[in-house]
Amino acid sequence: MDFIPNKTAFIFPGQGSQKVGMGQDLASTYLVAKSTYEEADSILGIGLSKISWEGPEEELNDTINTQPALLVHSVAALRIFQDHYPNITPAYVAGHSMGELSALVAASAMSFPEALRLVRTRGELMKHTGTNSPGGMGAILGLDLQQVEKICTEASSPDEVVQIANDNCPGQVVISGASNALERAMPLAKEAGARKAVPLAVSIAAHSPLMAEAQEGFNSAVEAAQIFDPKIFVIGNVSAQPLVNADEIRADLQAQLSSRVRWTESIQHLIDQGITNFIELGSEKVLSGLVKRVERTSNRMAFGTHQDFETNKANG
């Protein structure tokens, strides 16, 4: 890939991309990654690196660990990339759900320690709210967004709401909300011709009204956090538009937990701005696959392992 800054965006994964062992080979190969993990362990006062590298899986999948683990891996990959290509700055950055905090670090809108503490708080609040207001999430494949919106409306009642949580790419939508409403939505999706409609193995109804308690607590944490005007445009999850100053960043974060992740629209906006190259920094290659579903002709590279850095050579 010819790395042309004004045609390039960095993208950062969110929850669901984690796996035991992530980041370990980076830390064993690159000093900057090793120091990033050591810094994170010191800031949080826990062995996050050990949880990331050794598990057990249940501990890594606990959202209070998952979210900071993903951010640390993404920042480690970002720092390695910046060492390899010090003269390259993307035109935009974007992150999926909690990945937006990784994107804010990349845009110099938030320091790594500040983002790490904030994402840990985010996970704690979401876990607590999931216990107090349990719900669920489900994946629907093969229907368009309007069809899924109609299904959510039909399955919801005044006291039991289900809504679109993640518009990931054409034909892949995640819904979230009250368990009973979710159970009503699944057969409706199959009747409408969904290729797949399955509940996800989570008890947290992320990006739904059930996250109101977590959002309230997170809003206070965001208000107290030190956030700067970004040096690179950040595409917000809630607006799917560039966030150009600290106030806009705060507003996006303070609506994020109970609002839809507009990922398809975010990627489409980047494409409309002339972005053709997408660099995914962090665990797995989930977002690269979603970008391909939005625009098949886009160029995509993922950097999350030592092997990725060896095999993917970007020319700048």
Secondary structure, 3 states (H helix, E strand, C coil): CECCHHHEEEEECCCCCCCCCCCHHHHHHCHHHHHHHHHHHHHHCCCHHHHHHHCCHHHHCCHHHHHHHHHHHHHHHHHHHHHHCCCCCCCEEEECCCHHHHHHHHCCCCCHHHHHHHHHHHHHHHHHHHHHCCCEEEEEECCCHHHHHHHHHHHCCCCCCEEEEEEEECCEEEEEECHHHHHHHHHHHHHCCCCEEEECCCCCCCCCHHHHHHHHHHHHHHHHCCCCCCCCEEECCCCCCEECCHHHHHHHHHHHCCCCECHHHHHHHHHHCCCCEEEEECCCCHHHHHHHHHCCCCEEEEECCHHHHHHCCCEC
